[in-house]
Structure formats: structure tokens, C-alpha cells
Amino acid sequence: MSDIKSILAERGKTHGDYARHAGTTQCLKSVMRHTQNWGELGPSQTEALEMIAHKIGRILNGDPDHVDHWLDLCGYSMLVVEELRKRK
């Protein structure tokens, strides 16, 4: 149990307070789900956008200078780009 507590404490430094992060992320996802094209997106696209919202929540509530947050944004976008290129 102490391992979990130390991991959570460490994550809190980069990811911020969990409740605040969750609130921000859920607001972003709600806005996305209520847009015109949300229903037109495929599973990979919706998942990537939801993960990007998750990472944005971390940036806004945690350490905005944590490089991994920014790399993850690029990574999820590139997964969709690669999938779209394979379709053509």
C-alpha cells in the first residue's frame, strides 16, 4: 500500500490534483461529444481525442513543463494519422 501512495504522490507532482484533473478532462470531453462531427468519427479517432483531452487536463492542472504530456499529444495524433494513411 505504501508503494501505491508513493506512486500517487509522485504522479501528483506532474499530473496535478486528481479531482481537479478529472473535472477539467470531463468538461473537455463533454464539449467534444456535443459537436456536430463527433458521431462521424471512428473509434480510433474518438479515443485519440479523449486521450488528448486527458493529457490537456494534466497540462492544465499539473506540471505544464512536463515534456511527456506534450509528447503524448503528438503520439495520439500520429496514431490517427497513420491509420488514415493506411486507409488510402
N, C-alpha and C positions, 0 to 999 in steps of 0.2 A: 504494500500500500504506500509506503514511503517513496518507492520508485515512481509511482504514478503522480504523487504530489510534487515531486521534484521535476518531473517532465512537464506537468501542467504549469508550474511556476516559471520554468524556462520558456515555454511557449507563450505565456502571458507577456513576456518581455518583447517578443516580436509580433505576436498576434493581437495583443490588447485584451481588454476585459471581454470574456466570452459573451455575456449578456448584451453588452453594447454592440459587439460584432454581430451577433445573431440578429439583433434588431435592425441594424443597418442593412445587412445582407437580405433579410426577408423583405424589407421595403423595396430594395432594388429589384428583387425577383418579382415582386407583385407588380411593379411598374412594367417590367418586361412582359409578363404574362397577359397584360391588358393592352397590348399593342396590336395593331392590325395584322401583322405578319406572323405572330407567334404560332398560330395554328398551321402555318405553311412550312415551318421548319422541321427538319428531321431530328431523330433522337440525338445524333452526334452534335448537331448544331445547338439544340436546346441545352444539352448537358454542358457543352463548352461555354455557352453564355452564362449558365448558372454557376459554373466554376469560376468564371471570370468575375461575376458579381461577388462570389465568396472571397476571391483574392482582393477585390476592391474594398470589401468590408474590412479585411485585415489591414490594408494600407491606411484606410481612414481611421481605424481605431487602434492600430498597433504602431509598429516602427515603420514609418514611410520610407526609410532609407535601407530597409532590409532587401537586398538585391533579389533574393529568391522570389519575393512577391511579384516583382516586375518580370522576372524570367518566366514565371508560371503563366502570366497573362499572355506572353508571346507563345508559350508552348501550347496552350489550349487553342489559340487562334491557328497555329500552324497545323495542328491535328485536323482541323476542319478544312484548311486549305489543301492539305494532302488528299483528304477524302474527295473533295470536289474535283481535284485534278484527275484522280483515278476514274471518276465517272465519265470524263470527256474523252 
